[in-house]
Amino acid sequence: MEKLYDDSWAPVLKPLFSQPYMKQLSAFVQAERQRTKVFPPADLVMNAFKLTPLQHVKVVILGQDPYHNDGQAHGLSFSVPEGIVLPPSLKNIFKELQDDIDGFVEPRSGDLTSWAKQGVLLLNATLTVQAHLAGSHQKRGWEVFTDSIIHAISERCEHVVFLLWGSYAQKKSVLIDARKHLILTAVHPSPLSVYRGFFGSKHFSKANQYLVEHGKTPIDWRLV
């Protein structure tokens, strides 16, 4: 059986999985899968932890919920698989990248797997959702779990850049030691707020500058 996450995460994840709230959450999600359609597929729920080993985490991009339409969610925040139409927020992220990063061309695919493999943890606060029902698995325990992940990264890693977009993500800053990491905040890249400070935030070049200053290889944000 293929592993659901990279071994480097085991010291963090295994104690969390044994918590009573996680057992209740697991039972809830399994019951939901029997009753209705749930995204992402079970083998991709922990995809971010499979693609980005703990010791390689350089950047964390925090989303709120998986995409809830067919074929969109594959366990990476803001990312969609090859062949899926780009969601509006992701289109806006690509627009900002074109403005911020030399040589960035808007890609046809919204698959951000190459970022994940370079150390960008694409983490949603809630890791499952009922099909076509945004927010349907919130406040069931996922947020407690992912808060623990953010705190563990803050404790165990050095010089990580946390990109917190929108008020929901920004509340997570209390979990992060700002003395040893860089926290960059902006409004959410959704069409409702993007012009209030996401465009022009230059978070991607600022992240790379910080990584280089701390002896790390910068992220190649280009996707073409």
N, C-alpha and C positions, 0 to 999 in steps of 0.2 A: 504493500500500500504506500502510495506517495505521501511524503511528509506534508503536513498542513502548514508548518512554519520552519524556519531555519533553526538549527540546534542552538545557535547563540542566544536565542530568546528564551530557552527552556528555564534558566534560573529565575526569570521574571514571570513567565507565563504559567508555569506549573503550579506555583503557590496560589496564583489568582484563580486558576481553573478549579482548585479544590475548595474555594470559598462557597458557603451556602448560597449566596446571591447568584453566583455563576451557574450553580447546578439548577437553580430555579429558572434562570434565563435560558439555559440550554433546553430544559424541558418545554418552556414556552415556545421557543423557536421551532423545536421539532414538531410540536403540536400544530403550530401555524403552517408548517410545510405540508403536513398531512391534510390540513383543512383548505388551504388556498395556496396561491403562488407567492413565493418569497424570493427576494433578490438580495445579494447575488447568490448563485448556486452554492451549495454547501462547501464544495471543495475550494471556493475562492473567497470565503468569508475572511480568512486570515492571510490573504494574498500579499498584503503589505509586509507582513512579518516573514513571508517566504522569500520575497525578492530583495529585501534590505536587511542584511544582518545587523544586529545591535551595534557591534563595534565599528560598523561602517556608516552609521547614521551621521550625516553632515547637516541636513536640512529637514525640518518637519513642516509639512503643509497640512494644516488641519481643516477638514471639512466637517459638515454636520451630519448628513444623512446620505446613504447610498442613493444613486439615481433609481427612480421607481418605475420607469417604463421598460418594456421588453428589450432585453439584450444590452442594456446600457451599463449596468453595474458589474464590475469585475474585481471588487475588493481594493481599489485604489481611489483615494479621494480625487474628485474632479476629472478622472480619466474615464474614457470609454473605449471599448475594443475597436479594432480595425473594422471599417465598414459601417460604423454607426454615425449618424448625423451628429455634428458637434453641438452640444448643449450651449445655450447663450453665455453662461458664466465662463465656460472653457474658451469660447470664441474671444471673449474679452481678455482673458489671460493671455491668449496668443497675440492679441492686438498690443497689449502692454509689452510683451516680449519683443515684438517687432520694433517698438519704439526704444526699448532699453538695451537690447543685446545686438551688437554688430553681427550681421550675417544671419539673423533669425528670419526665416521665411515661414509664413503661416502654412502648417502642414495640412494635408488632406485628412490624415488620421488623427484622432484624439487619444490614441494609446500612449500613455506616459510611462510605460514599462521601462524605457531606457533611463528615465530619471531615477526610478526606483532602484535600478541596478547600479547607479552611481552613488547612492547614499541619500536619496530624497525619500523620506518616509511619508507616504501619501495616506494619512490616517483620518478616517471619519470618526466622529465622536460616537455615533451609533453604527454598528456594523451590519445590520440587516434591516429590511423594510418589506412590508406587504406590497405586492404589485399594485401600482397606480394609486397608492395611498401614502402621500408624503408624511413623514413623522410618525408612522404607525407603530414603530418599535422603540420609540423614545421612552425614557423613564421606566425601563424594564430591567436596568442593570448595566447596559452597555456603557453608559457614561461613567459609572463608577470604575469599570474595567479600564476604559481608555484614559481616564484621569490618572489611574495608577501607572499606566504605560508612560504618559507624559512625565510624571514625577520620576519614574525609574530612569528615563533617558537623561533628565536633568541631573540626577544623582550619579549615574554611572558613566556618562559621556562627558567629553570636554569640548567646548567651543562649537556648539551646535547652533544653527540659525533657525529660529521658530518664526514662521510666517503665519500671523494670526489676522485673518481677513473677516471683518464683520464683528458685531458686538458679541455674538455667541462665542466665537473663537477667542476673542480678546479676554473674556472672563477666565480663560485657562492660564493666563499669565501668572496667576498666583501659585501655580504648580511648578514654576520654572525659576531656577536660581539665576537672576539677571546679572550677577557678578561674574559668572563663568560662561554665560551664553548670550547670544544676541537675539533680542525679541523685536521683530518689525511688525507694526500694526498698520492696517488700512481698512477702509470700508470693504464690504464684500464685492466681488467682481460681477455680481448679478446686474442685469440691465437697470434695475431700480435704483442702484446706488453707485454704479461704477464711475460716474462723472463727478462724484463728491470726494475724490481723492485716491481711487485705485489707479486710474490712469495718471501717469506721471510719478507714481510712487517709487519706481526704479528698484523694487525689492530684489529683483533677480541679480542685477549688477552689484547691489549693496551686499547681498549674500556672498557672492563670489569674492568680493573685495575682502570681506571679513575672513573667509576661509583661507585665502592666500596669506593674509596678515598673520594667520595662526598656523602656517606651514602645511596647509591642506591643499589638495588638488581642487581647483574650482569645478563646478558643475558645467558640463556642456549642455546647455538648455536646448540646443537645436534638435529638431525632430525629423528633419528631412534627410 
